Amino acid sequence: MSQSSVVILGSGGLRSLVAAAVVLSHAEKVKLIAVHIKDGRENADVRLEHARRQADHFKISQRIELELPHLQPEAGLQGKPGPAGSQLVRPQILLAGMAQALELKAGRLVWPAQFDGDYAAIARSTEQTVLTQHLAQLEHPQVPAVETPMLELTDVQMLELGAQLDVPWQLAWSCLSGGPRPCQACVACRRRRTSFEHAGMVDPVEKTLKPARV
């Protein structure tokens, strides 16, 4: 496989949707390979379905779906803390992505991490990523560096970028519940709604939440 191959860690959410569009918008032609990690959260099945829809939209033919249910077996739906050790989830996700990129001989690994301009969270994530990458490269120097194109964007900036690239927002799932429709009560739903409002944009998902007229 050529060095133009790019592995992207896709969750089926807004960040994955925009990050894929960003990678494919560059003049350089790349082969995008989608890696999705199905963890133990309640919304794992619906996130997987939306990750598949995003891959279909971007015509990503090569997809890898990893079953890692131990990562987040209990995620708080109302913003409650996750299980003990949940802070160790990100390194495991990164190591899984690095392993896939190494096996596929990909030249790049894209992780769509984004923290809405929270500089403390950005700093922690950056340090964690660098350390995890260093650990992997001790054994395998050819592991590609992790790219985080969304890292320093606010939620509004991310939506504006996605709008410029004409991404289909309905293909992104944000809710922490398992569906069939977003609950509109969890922290992720509230964050999504607030972000679209502040960006002055209409979220097409909102239309599906309105009761049909009799």
C-alpha positions in Angstrom: 0.0 0.0 0.0 1.4 3.4 -0.9 2.3 6.2 1.5 -0.8 8.1 0.3 -2.9 6.0 2.6 -4.5 7.8 5.5 -6.1 6.0 8.5 -8.8 8.1 10.3 -10.2 7.1 13.6 -14.0 7.7 13.1 -16.6 7.7 15.8 -19.6 8.4 13.7 -19.9 11.9 15.3 -19.5 15.5 14.1 -15.8 15.6 14.5 -15.2 12.5 12.4 -17.5 13.8 9.7 -15.7 17.1 9.4 -12.2 15.6 9.7 -12.9 13.2 6.9 -14.0 16.0 4.7 -10.9 18.0 5.6 -8.6 15.2 4.6 -10.3 14.6 1.4 -10.5 18.3 0.5 -6.8 18.6 0.1 -5.3 18.7 -3.4 -3.2 15.6 -2.7 -5.1 12.5 -3.6 -5.2 10.0 -0.7 -6.8 6.7 0.1 -8.8 7.1 3.3 -9.2 4.1 5.5 -11.8 4.3 8.3 -11.1 2.7 11.6 -14.0 2.6 14.0 -13.8 1.3 17.6 -17.0 -0.1 19.0 -16.7 0.4 22.8 -19.0 -0.4 25.7 -21.1 2.7 25.7 -24.9 2.6 25.3 -24.8 4.4 22.0 -22.1 2.0 20.5 -24.5 0.4 17.9 -26.0 3.7 16.6 -22.5 5.3 16.5 -21.3 2.3 14.4 -24.2 2.8 12.0 -23.5 6.5 11.5 -19.8 5.7 11.0 -20.8 3.4 8.2 -23.1 6.0 6.7 -20.2 8.5 6.8 -17.9 6.0 5.1 -20.5 5.4 2.4 -20.9 9.2 1.9 -17.2 9.7 1.4 -16.8 6.5 -0.7 -14.4 5.0 1.8 -14.3 1.4 0.7 -11.8 0.1 3.2 -13.2 0.0 6.7 -12.0 -1.6 9.9 -14.4 -2.1 12.9 -12.8 -3.1 16.2 -14.7 -4.6 19.1 -13.3 -3.2 22.3 -16.2 -3.2 24.7 -14.0 -2.9 27.8 -13.1 0.7 27.0 -16.2 2.5 28.3 -18.7 0.1 29.8 -20.5 2.8 31.8 -20.7 6.3 30.4 -22.8 8.8 32.4 -25.7 9.9 30.2 -26.4 13.1 32.1 -22.8 14.3 32.3 -21.9 12.1 35.3 -18.3 10.8 35.5 -17.4 7.6 33.7 -15.9 4.6 35.3 -12.6 4.6 37.2 -9.8 4.6 34.7 -11.8 6.3 31.9 -9.0 8.8 31.5 -7.0 5.9 30.1 -9.3 5.4 27.2 -7.7 7.8 24.8 -4.2 6.1 24.8 -5.9 2.8 24.1 -7.8 4.3 21.2 -4.6 5.9 19.8 -2.6 2.7 20.2 -5.3 0.7 18.4 -5.2 3.3 15.6 -1.4 3.2 15.4 -1.5 -0.6 15.2 -3.9 -0.5 12.3 -1.8 2.2 10.5 1.3 0.2 11.0 -0.3 -3.0 9.7 -1.7 -1.2 6.7 1.6 0.7 6.0 -0.3 4.0 6.1 1.6 7.2 6.0 -0.7 9.2 8.2 -3.0 8.7 11.2 -5.8 11.2 11.8 -7.5 11.5 15.2 -10.4 14.0 15.2 -10.0 15.1 18.8 -11.6 18.5 19.6 -12.3 20.2 22.9 -14.2 23.4 22.1 -11.3 25.7 22.8 -10.6 24.3 26.3 -6.9 25.0 26.4 -6.2 22.9 29.5 -7.9 19.9 27.8 -6.0 20.6 24.6 -2.7 20.6 26.5 -3.5 17.4 28.3 -4.5 15.7 25.1 -1.4 16.9 23.3 0.9 15.6 26.0 -0.9 12.3 26.2 -0.8 11.9 22.4 3.0 12.7 22.3 3.7 10.2 25.1 1.6 7.5 23.6 3.2 8.0 20.2 6.7 7.9 21.7 5.8 4.6 23.5 4.7 3.1 20.2 7.7 4.3 18.3 10.1 2.8 20.7 9.1 -0.6 19.3 8.0 0.5 15.9 9.8 3.7 14.6 7.7 3.6 11.4 4.4 4.3 13.3 3.1 7.5 11.7 2.7 10.7 13.7 -0.8 11.4 14.9 -2.5 14.3 13.2 -5.2 16.2 15.1 -6.6 18.8 12.6 -9.6 19.6 14.8 -7.8 20.0 18.1 -7.7 23.7 18.5 -11.1 24.5 16.9 -14.1 25.7 18.9 -17.4 23.9 18.3 -18.6 26.9 16.2 -15.4 27.0 14.2 -15.7 23.2 13.5 -19.3 23.7 12.3 -18.3 26.6 10.1 -15.5 24.5 8.6 -17.9 21.7 8.0 -20.4 24.1 6.3 -17.7 25.3 4.0 -17.1 21.7 3.0 -20.8 21.0 2.7 -20.9 18.0 5.0 -24.2 16.3 5.6 -24.8 16.9 9.3 -27.5 14.3 9.5 -24.9 11.6 9.2 -23.3 12.5 12.5 -24.6 11.0 15.8 -23.9 13.0 19.0 -26.4 11.6 21.6 -25.0 9.5 24.5 -28.1 7.3 24.3 -28.7 4.4 22.0 -31.5 6.0 19.9 -33.6 5.6 17.9 -33.7 9.4 18.1 -31.4 11.9 20.0 -32.6 12.3 23.6 -32.0 16.1 23.6 -31.2 15.9 27.3 -27.7 14.5 27.7 -24.6 16.8 27.7 -23.7 15.8 24.1 -27.1 16.7 22.7 -27.1 20.0 24.6 -23.6 20.8 23.4 -24.6 20.0 19.8 -27.7 22.2 20.0 -25.9 25.1 21.6 -23.1 24.9 19.0 -25.5 25.1 16.0 -27.4 27.9 17.6 -24.2 29.9 18.3 -23.0 29.2 14.7 -26.3 30.6 13.4 -27.0 27.3 11.6 -29.9 24.8 11.5 -29.1 21.3 12.5 -31.1 19.0 10.1 -31.4 16.5 12.9 -33.7 18.9 14.7 -36.3 18.4 12.0 -36.6 14.7 12.9 -37.4 15.6 16.5 -40.5 17.6 15.8 -43.7 15.6 16.1 -45.5 15.0 12.9 -48.7 16.9 12.3 -51.9 14.8 12.3 
